[in-house]
């Protein structure tokens, strides 16, 4: 029989009654082993084979190691490297004005502007970060998000392609967000400081991307924006070399974004503000370290718990070149078309073929099929079939980006809107377009001396005519076409500012950004004021 004692059911035979001095009874619970035979009271020694397989664990060591070399190399580069490349400085100037222009262009789209401004409506921060194209005056964390989100929204800013892809000018959200705030507080920062920050952020992000594929483990490339931005703004904020190491370690341990929002069937607008989110996190982490937050010295290499073991399949990062100014010198500009960069040459070829069809008295209705020879990366990222749900879906679908100019002879930011996509001819033509990988394109895509982004279009018509294949290896924004591309890049900037400012102010902006020597000496807040709206 079982009885419940103190909430535990025990055999009645194991319950003894004992009188208290007053004569009342109290209950004692006696362990069951007290009633067991004597031979059962002492456990026998473990068999020899069990003792052999037992192991002692002394616990985790609490000794903090030296910071990982990757962290130290980044901090040393940011604090000590002197930029001597005239090409890097000039390319950075072009990159700055192009990136600002891309942000201004995004302000024409309500899907972007609804995410901007302070968290609490009406908040105006004293000496706050000014957001180009708006009248917002925000704290630097929120300012970094605003600037970063506008820069990236239309997928029209620069690009660098390697084992990992990305858009190094995304870092300007954090750099300008912090520098403008500091300048308004009296720190003597000039546009040259902005350009230096851009060159170094480009270099950190791009160097990490050269041989390390974050996309193959499902991570989005904005992890590199966060790391690069954290490093550069740490120096702007006055952090020491060792504090910068700590801040960069915080960026690596911070929760990393998945690529889910860039791929079907989950493609959505988060991909357009993911870089802004990375910018704001970078600024926040650097500010926390400035207040005394400690770093994590083995954040990458720690066994079991470090970045390599948790998120990179145990593989350490590899580096192709030392930090310098290579990435800025070789950055790719999106000049003619707001299209995902792996499709840029395909879109250019589609424009050529549209003109050819027109010359023959044909239209897209006469097309039977379109074959796209492309690189492995394009096949993996932007080769999509089926319905495209939104703007973000369309600007990352190569068959949409090719079909549209074959029909209309143009591809603009408006081409991805719901209204534009409603034309049934687009999906009809998309269904006739297919991609095949060209191994040469895939190989030369990674070659440091080439870094081509080749595509070739072969069009067959309903009457059996096969048009000459159009192959383009280097987009107009490539370093190999820089002389051709620079005037077009300036024209792109002119278009982007024209929607926001009158002719007199447009001229003032163009005169300012065209004089490289004077621009580099301009205080940061005076530069930002050129683009602020009352």
C-alpha positions, 0 to 999 in steps of 0.5 A: 500500500502506498501513502503520500508523505510531503507530496511523495508516495512511499510504501506504508511499510517504510513509514514509522510513527514516533511520539512527540514529547507531548504524546502526539505522533510525527511521521518520519520518512526512512530511506528505502535502502535502510530496509534493504539486505546488507549485501545490497547497501554498498555499490560494487566497484565499476567493472574495469572496462567502464573505468577505462572509458570514463573521462575527467572534464576540467571545465572550460578555461576562463583565460581570455586569449589574444584577439583573433588575427582577423579582428586585429588585422581589420583594426590595424588597417583602419587605424594605420593604413595610409591611402596613396592611390590616386585612382582609389581617391577619385573612384571614391569621389565618383562612388560618393556622388553616385551613392547619394544620387541612388538614395535620392532616387529611392525617395520617389517610391512610397514603399521606401519613404514609409520606413523612414524618419524617427521612431517617434514621429516628430522627434528632432535630435539636436545636432542630429544626422541629416538625411539627404533629400529629407528634413529629418534630423535623427540620432546617428543610429536611426540616421544610419538606417535611413541613409542606408535604406535609401541607398540600397532600395533600388539596387542601383548602387555599386557592386563587387562580385567574388566568392561573396557578392555585395554592395560596398557603398552600403557602408555610407549609411553608417559612415555619413550617419556618424560623420554628419552628427559629429560634424554638427557637434563640432568635430572637424571632419571633412569629405576627405574623411568620408572618402577615406572611410569609404575606401577602407569599408570597401576594402574590408567588405570586399577582401572578406568577400574575395574567397569566402562564400557566406551565401553558401552557408545561407548568410546574407552579405550584409554581415560584411556591411556590419563588420566593415561599418563597425570598424570604420565608424569606430575610428570616426567616433574616436575609439582606440585600436583595441576598442575597434577590435572589441567593436568588430568582435561584437559585429561578428557575434551579433545575430546575422541575417539569412538570405531567405528574403533574397530567394524565391519563394520568400523574396521581399522588400527586406532585402532593400532595407537589410543594409540599412539595418546593418548600418544601424547595428554597426553604429550602435555596437561601436557606441556601446564599446565607446561606453565600455562594453567589452569585446569577445577576443575569440569570437571567430575561433572559439571551439563550438561557440565561435563564428567558424564552428556555428555559422561557417562549417568550421572553416576559417576565413581565407584572404587573397590579398592584404588590405589596401585599396584594391576593392575601391579601384575595381568596384563596379558601378551600376550605370545604365540599368537598376538591375541586379549586377549579374544581369547587367550585361544581359540587359545591355544585350537585350537593348541591342536585340530590341533595336535589331528586332525593330530594324527587322520590323519585328517585335517581342511577339515574334520571339520563339525562345531566348537562351541566356548563357550566363555565370554560375552565380546568376543561375543560382541567384536570379534564375527564377520561374513562375509568378513574381510577387513584388518589386523585390522579386522582379529586380532579382529575376533575370528573365524579367530583366531581359524580357522588359527591354526586349518588349519596351527598349528600356529598363528603369526603376519604374519597370519593376512596379506592379503597374508595369508588371501588369502587362501580360506580354512580360510573363508570356515572354519570360516563359520563353527565356531560359538560362544555361551556365557557361563555364568560361563565364563562371571561371573568368568571373573569379579571375582577379585580372578579369572579374568579368560578368559575362552574358550572351543572348541568343534569340530565335523567332517564330519563323525559324530565324535565329538572330546573331548571338549578342555577348557582352563580358564587361558591363559599362560600370566595370573598371575596363570601361571606366572612361566610357562609364564616367560621363554616363555616371555623372548623367545618372547623378544629374537625373537623380538630383533633378527630381528634388531640386531646382536648376539653380541648386542642381548647378550648385551641387554639380559645381561642388562635387565636380571640383575634387580638391575643394570637395575633399576639404568641405566640412561634412555637415556643409556637404550634407546640407547640399541635399537637405530639404527644408 
